[in-house]
Amino acid sequence: MRSMKDTNLSYESGDHPVHGTWLSVDVVALTEDIQPRIVLIERDGTPHKGETTLPGGLLAAWNGETVDGAAARIMREKAGTELSSGIAVVDVVSDPERDERGHTVSIIVVARVSAGVTGAVPVEQIPDDMPFGHTAIARSALLRLGERLLTDPSTTYAMLGEETTQVDVRALLNACGPVNVEAARKRLDRSTLYRRTEKLRKPVPTGRPGYVYRYVSRSAD
C-alpha cells in the first residue's frame, strides 16, 4: 500500500473529490487488573518508529471489516492480546493535521483486556506527547467513559459485562478520575442498568466479600 499522503489526490477548483481521507480505529483498552491500566504500544513502522502510542490502525473497509473486527485485530496484531469484552465508541476525531501522512478520521473505542498485558501502564503515566494526538485522545476517552459508565447501556455493558461488584465499578471509575468508595457505591445503587443480587464475591487477592450486581437491561443498546 502506498502512503496515505500519496493517495490523497489533488483536485482543481470546482472538481468533486472522490477520496481524500482514511478511516482508522484507535483503541483505549483497560486491563482487568485490580487497578486497571491502559494498554500502550511501541510503534514498529514509520512514521514515529519506536515511539509510544495507543494501539490503532486503518479500518480494512476493502475487506468488509467492521469497527468491532478492526479493534479486535488491532489489539491482537499490535498489542499481542485479545479483547475480553465488547467495544463502545466514545469519540470520533477528525483533524486534518493529526497525521502527517494525510487526513485520518479516527473512531475511538474503549474495551477491556485481561490482566497483566505487556505494555499496559497506570493511566497517570500516559505520556504527554504521544504522536497522532493520542495523548489527548486517550485522556478524553477516559473522561467520556467516566461520564457514561452506569448510564449509557452499550458503554456500561462493554466495560462491566453481565455481572459486577462495587469493587469492580470503583476500580474502573478510578481509572477515569478519582472517586471514593461511597460515591462509587451510590452510582452503582442508583443505576437502572444493574440490580443487586444476594450472591457474594470475594475481591482478589484480599478484601471483604461484596454483593454481585447483575445487568438487567440492554434495551437501549
C-alpha positions in Angstrom: 0.0 0.0 0.0 1.3 3.5 -0.8 1.4 6.1 1.9 -1.8 7.9 2.8 -0.4 11.1 1.5 0.2 9.5 -1.9 -3.5 8.5 -2.1 -4.9 11.9 -1.1 -5.5 13.1 -4.6 -5.3 16.7 -5.7 -8.3 18.4 -7.4 -8.7 21.5 -9.4 -11.1 24.2 -8.2 -14.7 23.0 -8.9 -13.8 19.3 -9.1 -15.6 16.9 -6.7 -13.1 15.0 -4.5 -13.9 11.3 -4.7 -11.5 10.2 -2.0 -9.2 12.1 0.3 -9.4 10.7 3.8 -8.7 7.4 5.7 -10.8 5.9 8.4 -8.9 4.4 11.4 -9.8 2.8 14.7 -7.8 3.7 17.9 -8.4 1.5 21.0 -8.3 2.7 24.6 -8.1 -0.7 26.3 -8.2 -1.0 30.1 -6.9 -4.1 31.7 -8.8 -6.2 34.2 -6.1 -5.7 36.9 -7.2 -4.7 40.4 -6.2 -1.2 39.4 -7.0 -1.1 35.6 -4.1 0.0 33.4 -4.2 1.4 29.8 -2.5 -0.5 27.0 0.1 1.3 25.0 2.4 0.1 22.3 5.8 0.9 20.7 5.4 1.6 17.0 7.2 -0.8 14.6 6.7 1.3 11.5 7.2 4.8 10.2 6.5 7.5 11.0 7.4 7.7 14.6 9.1 4.3 14.8 9.8 3.3 18.3 7.5 5.9 19.9 4.7 5.1 22.3 1.1 5.3 21.1 -2.3 3.8 21.5 -3.0 0.6 19.5 -4.6 1.8 16.3 -4.8 1.2 12.6 -6.7 1.6 9.4 -10.2 0.1 9.1 -9.8 -2.6 6.4 -13.0 -1.5 4.7 -11.7 -3.1 1.4 -12.1 -6.4 3.2 -15.5 -5.7 4.7 -14.1 -5.2 8.1 -16.3 -3.8 10.9 -15.2 -1.4 13.6 -15.5 -4.3 16.2 -13.4 -6.5 13.9 -10.8 -3.8 13.4 -10.5 -3.2 17.2 -10.0 -6.9 17.9 -7.5 -7.3 15.0 -5.5 -4.2 16.1 -5.2 -5.4 19.7 -4.1 -8.9 18.5 -1.6 -7.7 16.0 -0.2 -4.6 17.7 -0.6 -5.3 21.4 -0.4 -9.1 21.4 -3.6 -9.7 23.3 -7.3 -10.4 22.8 -10.2 -8.2 23.8 -12.0 -9.7 26.8 -15.1 -7.5 26.2 -17.1 -5.8 23.5 -16.3 -2.3 22.4 -18.0 1.0 22.8 -17.5 4.0 20.6 -16.8 7.1 22.7 -15.5 9.6 20.2 -14.7 10.5 16.5 -11.7 12.6 15.9 -11.4 14.5 12.6 -8.3 16.7 12.5 -6.6 17.1 9.1 -3.3 17.9 10.8 -3.2 15.0 13.2 -1.3 12.6 10.9 1.4 13.9 8.5 0.6 11.1 6.1 -2.9 12.5 5.3 -6.3 13.3 6.8 -7.3 10.4 9.0 -10.7 10.3 10.7 -10.4 8.1 13.8 -13.1 6.2 15.6 -12.2 6.0 19.3 -13.3 2.9 21.1 -13.0 1.7 24.7 -12.7 -2.0 25.7 -11.3 -4.4 28.3 -8.4 -6.8 28.1 -7.1 -9.4 30.5 -4.9 -8.5 33.5 -1.1 -8.5 33.1 -0.9 -7.4 29.4 2.6 -6.3 28.4 2.8 -2.6 27.7 0.0 -1.6 30.0 0.7 1.3 32.3 -1.2 3.2 35.0 -3.4 5.9 33.5 -1.4 8.5 35.4 1.6 7.5 33.3 0.1 8.3 29.8 2.9 10.2 28.1 2.3 13.9 27.4 3.5 13.9 23.8 2.3 10.8 22.0 2.1 11.1 18.2 -1.1 11.4 16.2 -2.8 13.3 19.1 -3.0 10.1 21.0 -2.4 11.8 24.4 -5.4 14.0 24.1 -7.4 11.1 22.6 -6.7 8.8 25.5 -7.4 11.3 28.2 -10.6 12.5 26.5 -11.8 8.9 26.1 -11.3 8.2 29.8 -13.3 11.2 30.7 -16.1 10.2 28.4 -16.0 6.7 29.8 -16.3 8.0 33.3 -19.4 10.1 32.3 -21.1 7.2 30.5 -20.4 4.3 32.9 -23.6 3.1 34.6 -25.8 5.4 32.5 -25.2 4.5 28.9 -26.2 0.9 28.3 -23.8 -0.1 25.5 -20.7 1.5 27.1 -21.6 0.0 30.5 -22.2 -3.5 29.2 -19.0 -3.5 27.2 -16.9 -2.5 30.2 -18.6 -4.3 33.1 -20.4 -7.2 31.5 -23.2 -9.3 32.9 -22.1 -9.1 36.5 -20.1 -6.6 38.5 -19.4 -5.5 42.1 -18.8 -2.3 43.9 -15.1 -3.0 43.9 -15.1 -3.5 40.1 -17.0 -0.3 39.5 -14.9 1.8 41.7 -11.7 0.5 40.1 -12.9 1.3 36.6 -14.2 4.7 37.7 -10.9 5.4 39.3 -9.1 4.8 36.0 -11.3 7.6 34.6 -10.8 10.0 37.6 -10.5 9.8 41.4 -13.7 8.5 43.1 -14.2 7.4 46.7 -15.9 4.2 47.9 -19.2 5.9 48.9 -19.5 7.8 45.6 -18.9 4.6 43.6 -21.5 2.7 45.7 -24.1 5.4 45.2 -23.6 5.4 41.5 -24.0 1.7 41.3 -27.0 1.5 43.5 -28.8 4.3 41.6 -28.0 2.9 38.2 -31.0 1.4 36.4 -28.7 -1.0 34.5 -27.7 -3.3 37.4 -29.7 -4.9 40.2 -28.1 -6.2 43.4 -28.4 -9.9 44.0 -27.8 -11.9 47.2 -24.7 -13.5 45.6 -21.4 -12.6 47.2 -18.0 -12.3 45.6 -14.7 -12.0 47.5 -12.3 -9.5 45.9 -8.9 -10.8 44.8 -6.5 -11.1 46.4 -7.9 -9.6 49.6 -11.0 -7.8 50.9 -14.4 -8.4 52.3 -17.0 -10.2 50.1 -19.3 -7.8 48.3 -22.7 -8.2 46.6 -22.8 -9.1 43.0 -24.8 -6.8 40.7 -26.4 -8.3 37.6 -27.1 -6.4 34.3 -30.8 -6.2 33.8 -31.5 -4.3 30.5 -29.9 -4.0 27.1 -33.0 -2.4 25.5 -31.1 0.9 24.7 -28.0 -0.8 23.2 
